[in-house]
Amino acid sequence: MKCHGMNGAGKPCGAPAVGGTIHCLMHSGRAAELGSRGGRRRTVYNPDGLKEFPAPKSAADLRDTLAQSIVELRTGKMDPKVANALGYLGASYLRALELADIESRLEKMEAQLDYAAQAISHVRGQGGSDRA
């Protein structure tokens, strides 16, 4: 069955009727409700109600921030898109922390290796290698 509503040009709508009615979705009066639903989904998020945290300096700080974000997400205070971005950034931050730790440990090992090489060179320079 075709919709009995009229289009903007004053002609019959011609769209299929929905739900056993004589009107299409646009003429049934539900269009405004559906548009409103879509609009709510696309609203710009206002972060005013979120708890402020300083920038995390460690994995424990990040853990606390993510835990609070989970609570805010579940109570509807945080937009799921923001929570998704936090999860992604949190994973990247943990990777950066791991790399910084590895770099620090490598620098210490290289310093120890340089010190050992200098000590060996100093001992050999004083004639300490009589066994060769």
Steps between C-alpha positions, in 0.01 A plus 500: 500500500617852422507792742195727487702807603597784267853602412635856495378550141141412598507162327435163664804377691529158339728350767399165645279515810645349819364296788150442363431874479410713201813716533871461436759549772533872427126568506419276799621762750793288616755682286558769763549238771748304291687815401520600864646160591766533231576853614556390860743239379701762312505771765826666590613361833543738793777379737407738786370221724815288479750478783831669418820300523859611458686345209604145590869454576494123553300190422337531844386856421356380170327212680331747735393725214357208303320365808331835558414522130332159516284623788410819312418304185275257686314781677443682171725795584750417226430467132591151370702664220714680760543174693606325181759770432629470858542125459693546179718775645554297818636206300734734310613660825581161656706409195689830528566432870639156414729646234622773735582235763690291245693805379594592857617148577700486175673830580603366843634179345695693238650720774603190697650346187700818428622506860607133481676557168689798644600296807629215284687746278653664809612162643654391168676835470672439836634162395244296687464238225810282573326180400484562123 
